[in-house]
Amino acid sequence: MDNRRAAAERWEDPRPESWWARYPHRITNRGHEPSSPLPIPRPNGWRRLGIASTLLLLSALWHLGRDTETLASRDGWTFFEPLRLVLIGVARAFGSPHTDLWRRLWVLILFVVAFATWCRFYREWLAYRPGAVDVREFDNAADPKDTGRAAYLKSRFCRQLASTSIYPPYAGPAAVPPQNFLVVLGESPETLTNPLAVLPKVMARLWPQSGYLIRATLQERKQEPGCGLSVTVTSFAGGTGSATTTEWGATWEDATCKAAYWAMAKILPMTRLARVAPWRPWRHRDLPTGLFEAYNEAKKRHDERRLDDALWWYREALRLDPFNSDIRMMVASVQEDLGLFLAALDTYHGALCLGELESRYAASLWTRRRDRWRHPFRYPVAMLSAISRRRELIRLRYQYAKTLAYSERTVEDWFATDAVGERRVLRDQIRDRLTAAFVDRYWPVLSPFRNAADRAEAYERTRTALEAVATARVLFNLAALQEFHRLYQDSALAWWVVPRGSTVNRRLLRLARDVWAPLRLGRALHDLTQDRLTAAGLTVDWFTGGQVGDLPNLRRWWSRRRYRRTETMVRGWPVQPERLRDAIGRAQRRRLGTGRLDYLDYYAAAAVYSYALYGYVPVPPPSPAAELAPAPPAGLEDDRRRRSLTGYAVIELQAAMASAGSRPAAQVSLQTTTQTGVASRLRSWIGSSDPDFGRLRGSDEFRFLQLDLYQPMRSVWRRPENVTRIRIAAYVKKLLHDGAGLLERNWHRRCAPPWRGDVHDMIEWLDLDNRTWRLLGKMAEDRAWYWLHRAQFCRLVTEAVDLVRVADLRFPPPVPTFDELVIEVPDGLESPLRRDGAVEKRVADLTAHVDEIVQQIGRVTAELSAASAELGLGALRRLDADGDQPDLTSLREVCSRRAAHWQRVVDLLSDDRLRVEFIDPEHIQLEP
């Protein structure tokens, strides 16, 4: 009987079968990477020794002063009595001739020991903090007479170190500026007769100034690459250790950059910088130089909004460290900014699967309260172990749940049909992988658990629901709701492991669980009901019956009060402003251990109010006759609610901007770890990226907010709901235009007299140019929407053109924000009588226009290639094989013809219907 009961309970339990097996064991983080060649700094032990020695010295001075004092002389000195006795002890030890010699020697020994201990602690602290790095003058073994090159390369080396807070923000060839007041005193003029002037000089020489010493020597060789820099990094922490290498490059700047990256990769794991993302797994280990270089190059391009190139470098970093979840979250951030929402969801899902087995994660997701009461230590200990191994786990799960809740844009990519070639293959692979994972993980939301057959049926229903747009949206939002519910419970344990301020705010999670996620689920269910269709064999009543869809299946996993509040929020779509305001206030109510509202709390509340506008400002169908969208019919009550929600959202946005200020942006706020200000990041996120503000961006109140806070100093027109596609379209147009212009001018410089190449150079140039044309043809097939093709085009152009020219023209261009787009606005578009449909139609027309131009470029690619075949690559190779030399006139004609072909591409992309207007640093007016 007991066996049958256990089997029945196992069928009711949503855990996978592998949960009940003894193996596999839970994952541990026992790594076997080689340790760093530099010694590990340990300042805590020396700090304790310094405190102990200082207390002994003070105790000796106190006893020395107490032996000569009478009780009568201590009247009125009750509070400062110990300090007075210590000062008297100092005077007796060094000024009184009546003090015993052995006492003086004892005090002097204690003073020397305390000073030496604190010096050792400070040296260890400089190596751990890190402090200033002593970069000595570079030796020029390649040309001893050229001292200017060594000073110039040292300056570049120091600037590279300053980019990671390892070196002070100084890049001059001279000595490092003073780091403390003792060093300033030691720089006074030489005066040996005054003891008070000699003592600071002696102490300044003995007091440590840096934790690391770097020496470098310039070398040169005949083998390519011929420019080298031999670098030695010496650490003063613990037992003195050093590491040395020689980095080679095609130029001295390239070698210096590689040497600086190598030095930073050796120093960083020994410092406290290795305790933050993404270097936690490499603490006290030998960090690969290629990984450090790839991440920093990607981060630099991410901050500059060169997103395709940043994604290329992030991919290289993941190749060297595939289990780094922090880098994967940076990748997902770039993918979301590029509009690759399904790829971002797949990236978050892959990062979750790295640290825990799928069976363990699903079992933890679907645990019930009675299970936690039966095993009071099993689940908390398992979660604490997971968080201690992966400090980023809470933030990763938060981003994953948010991406699931953004179901409208994720499902749009899920069912997209415009992908071609490699992008379509990648989309299909991601969809198949996520389908299998979601069926195994989220089938309990569709199972009532009445009998053993319900599990198999729920598997099939989950798979079927993912085959239709409306039902897939509902399933995604149900999964997000359960993720937020479990994440809020698990985040309470993160306080014991993760330092305060480094994880997601519980108030933020409570608002997402109680208000934001149920609101999105309510809209998904409402849209499914309004469609009045049967999707993939599933009737509407199956989701939207009398029990709010399949929400009752989640009752067994939640408390009764939590279920009722969620059910009320889901049923109430479109929600009334007063009820929504009360729900937000209840979720953000101050509780024990929580502080005041932060800018993230105001921002989240504004997102909830803005998303509620979707219930009162629907998308009207376009009117082909007037080329505008008619005003949707709405009553006075709906208009009042719309205005109330808009007002609440604007007030919350003003509070968020006011409390954010200009401080550095947090990691949780905008899915990136950039160091730009919070205000600028919030402006970009509100105005362009966050889908919750789609309906708010078209209102007059939001335009007034732009004029008040953004200060654009120009007219502001209505924003479309989704600006990602037009931003990428404008970026594609400018990328191809600038790249073709660079190649056209490069071919003109090649054919200009005097002739700088021979037939072999010409063959190499033509081979690279043909590869670029073939890639351009592949890009045209998919309208240049595949990021990898765009990144490869950038690299081919950079390989063909001189790097100085590429840097001068800022190629590749950054992905523009919506405010940087120059769009020809038709007359009357700014009229208050015009609706958002006009803006949406204008944006759709411009996007289609760019797609048509790119496809037109693809059609002329074959024509231009055929025209270049007269004296092309094959003909030159035959001439070279026969030993003949083509005449100079023919080679220049080939260069001119290639330049004309690229000029034709530039002409196709030179219209003014959609332009990007950046600030050109060359034309900034400076002081005279």
C-alpha positions, 0 to 999 in steps of 0.5 A, a space after each residue: 500500500 505504501 509503495 502504491 501511495 508513493 508511486 501516486 505521489 510521484 506522478 502528482 509531483 512535477 519533478 523529473 525522474 532524475 530528481 529521485 535518483 541518487 546520482 547525479 550529485 549536486 554540482 560543486 565549483 572545484 576547479 583545477 586551473 593553474 594558480 597565478 605566478 604572482 603571490 597572493 596578497 593577504 592584508 588581513 593577517 598583517 592588519 591584525 598584527 599591526 593592531 596588536 603591536 600598536 596596542 603593545 606599544 601604547 600599553 608600554 607608553 601608558 605604563 611608563 607614564 603612569 609610574 611617574 604620575 601621582 593621583 593628585 595630578 590627575 584631577 579633571 582629566 578623567 576622559 583624556 587620562 589614557 591619552 595624557 599618560 601615553 604622551 607623558 610616556 613618549 616624553 619620558 622615553 625620548 626626552 627624560 634623562 632619568 628613564 632606564 635604558 632598558 625601558 627606552 630600548 623596549 619602547 624603541 623595539 616596539 615602535 620599530 616592530 609596529 612601524 614595520 608591521 604597518 608598512 608590510 600591511 600597507 604593501 599588501 594592501 596596495 597589492 590587493 586594493 590595488 594601489 599605484 603601479 610603479 611603471 619604470 622607464 622603458 628601455 629601448 633595445 631596438 634603438 638606444 638613441 631613440 628615447 622619445 619612442 620609449 617615453 611615448 610607449 610608456 605613456 600609452 602603456 599607462 593609459 591602458 592600465 588606467 582603464 581598469 583602475 589598476 593604475 592611477 589616472 595618469 599617463 605622463 612619461 614622468 614620475 607618478 604624482 604623490 599618493 599621500 601626504 607623507 610623500 609630499 612632505 618627503 619632497 621638501 628641499 634637502 635640509 640635513 640640519 633640521 631633524 624634523 625635516 629629515 624624519 619625513 624624508 626617511 619615513 617617506 623612503 621606508 613607507 611603501 608607495 606601490 604594490 607592483 613594479 613593471 619593467 619593459 624593454 623594446 625589442 625588434 626582430 626580422 620575423 613578422 611581427 617584428 615589434 616586441 615588448 618584453 614585460 616583467 611584473 613584480 609583486 611586493 606582496 608576500 614573498 616577492 614573485 614575478 612574471 615575464 613575457 614578450 608580446 609581439 605586434 605589427 606596430 609598436 602600439 599593437 605590441 604595447 597594447 598586448 603587453 598592457 593587457 598581459 600585465 593587467 591579466 596577471 595583476 587583476 586576479 590578485 586584487 579585490 577587482 577579482 571579487 566582482 563580475 565577471 572575474 570571480 571564477 579567476 580569483 587567485 588563478 592564472 587569467 588568460 590574456 586573450 580572455 581579458 583582452 576580448 572582454 575589455 575590447 567588447 566592453 569598450 565597443 559596448 559603451 560606444 554602441 558598436 554593438 555588432 563588433 561588441 557581440 563579436 568580441 563577446 563571442 570570443 570571450 565566451 569561447 575562452 570562458 564558456 561557463 561565465 554567466 556574467 559575460 553571457 548576461 552582457 551578450 544578452 544585453 547587446 542582443 536585446 539592444 539589437 532587437 534579437 529578443 529570442 536569441 537573448 532569451 536563449 542566452 539567459 536560458 543557457 546561462 541558467 543551465 550552466 550552473 545547475 542541472 535541468 532536473 534540479 532547477 525544475 524541481 526547485 521551481 515546482 516545490 510546494 510549501 509542504 515539501 519545504 516543511 518536510 525538508 526544512 534544511 534541504 532546499 535552503 542549503 541547496 539554494 545557499 550553495 547555488 548562490 555562493 557558487 554563482 553570486 549572479 544567480 538572482 540577477 540572472 533569474 530576474 533577467 530571464 523571468 523579465 524576458 519571458 514576461 516580454 512575451 509580445 516581442 519574444 513571440 514575434 521572433 518565435 514565429 517570424 517568417 522573414 529570416 533567410 539563410 543562416 539566420 533562419 537556421 539559427 532561429 529554428 535551432 533556438 526555437 527547437 531547443 527552447 521548445 524542448 526545455 519549456 515542455 520539460 520545465 513548464 508543463 505543470 501550469 497545464 496539468 490539473 494533476 487528477 491522475 497519472 495520465 495528466 502528465 503525458 497530456 500536459 506535455 503534449 498540450 504544452 508543445 501544442 501551445 507553443 505552436 500558436 502566437 496567442 497561446 504561446 504568449 499566455 504560456 510565456 507569461 504563466 511561466 514568468 509568473 511562476 519564476 517570479 514567485 519562486 525567485 522572490 522566495 529564494 532571494 531572501 536567502 541571498 542576503 546571507 551570501 551576497 553583500 547588500 546592494 549587489 543583488 536585486 531589490 526584494 521590493 522590485 521582485 515583489 512589485 514584479 510578482 504581484 503587479 507587473 507579471 499578473 498585469 501582462 498575463 491578464 493582457 495576454 488572456 484578454 487578447 486571446 479572448 478578443 481574437 475569438 479563434 482556435 489556435 492549434 486545436 486549443 479552444 478559447 475556453 480552455 484558457 479563458 474559461 470561468 477560472 481565469 485560464 489555467 491559473 488554478 493549476 498554480 494554486 497548489 504552488 502558492 499560498 491562498 492569499 497570494 493566489 487570490 491577489 494574483 487572480 484579482 489582478 489577472 481578471 481585472 484587465 483593463 485595470 482601473 487606475 485607483 486599483 492599480 495604484 493601491 496594488 503598487 503601494 501595497 507591493 512597495 510598502 516599507 517592510 522590515 529591513 528595507 530602506 526608502 524607495 530607489 530610482 529603480 522602484 520609481 522606474 518599475 512603478 512607471 513601467 506598470 502604469 505605462 503598460 496598463 495604458 494598453 487596455 485603454 489606448 488600443 492599436 487602431 487599424 490603418 485607414 488606406 484612404 487617408 493614410 492615417 489611423 482613425 481615432 479609436 472609439 472610447 467613452 469618457 470614463 476610458 479617457 479619464 482612466 487613460 489620463 490618470 494612468 498617464 499622469 501617474 506614469 509621468 510622475 513616477 518617471 520624474 521621481 526616478 530621474 530626480 533620484 537617479 542623478 548622475 551617479 554610475 548606473 547599477 548592474 540591475 537597472 538596465 541589464 548592462 554594467 556600463 559606467 555611464 550615468 544613471 540619468 543618461 541610461 534611463 533616458 535611452 531606456 525609457 525613450 527607445 528600449 523598454 516595451 512597457 512605455 510603448 503607449 506612453 511614448 505617443 502621448 502629449 504628456 510624454 512629449 512634455 516630459 521630453 522637453 522638460 528633462 531631456 532638453 533636446 533643443 529642437 521640436 519633438 515629434 511622436 515616437 512609435 511604439 517600437 523603435 528598434 527596427 527603424 534604429 537597426 535599419 538606419 544603422 544598416 544604411 549608414 554602415 553600408 554607406 560608410 563602408 562603401 565610401 571607405 573602400 571607394 576612396 581606398 581604391 582611388 588612393 591605390 591607383 594614384 601616382 606614384 604606384 605603391 604595389 606590384 602584381 602580388 599586392 594587386 592580387 591580394 587587394 582583389 581577393 579581399 575585395 571579392 570576398 567583400 562583394 560576396 559577403 555583401 550579396 549574402 547580406 542583401 539576401 537577408 536585408 542585412 538583419 543578421 548581426 554576424 554578416 554585419 560584423 564580418 563586413 566591418 572586419 573586411 573593410 577594416 582589413 582593407 583600409 588603413 586603420 588611421 582612416 577607419 579611426 578618423 571616420 569613426 567606422 564602424 558607426 555606433 547604433 543610433 538612438 531614436 533621437 539621433 535619427 533624422 526623419 523627414 516628417 510630412 506636413 501635418 504629422 505633428 497636428 494634435 488631431 493626427 493619431 499614432 498610426 501616422 507615426 507607425 506607418 511612417 516608420 514602417 515605410 522607412 524600414 521597408 525603404 531601407 530593406 528595398 535599397 539593400 536588396 537592390 544592392 544585392 541585385 547589382 552585385 552580380 552585375 558589378 562582379 561580371 564587369 570586373 572579370 576582364 582583368 580580374 583576379 583570375 587574369 592576374 594570377 595567370 599573368 603571374 604564373 606565366 611570369 608576365 607583368 601587367 602594364 601599369 595602365 591596366 592595373 590603375 584601370 582596375 583600381 578605378 573600376 573597383 572604385 566606381 563600383 563602390 561609388 555606385 553603392 554609395 549613390 544608392 544609399 545617399 538619399 535623405 529619407 532616413 539619416 543619422 546625425 552624430 556629433 563629429 569630433 572634427 567639427 566641434 568648435 574649441 576655444 581659440 
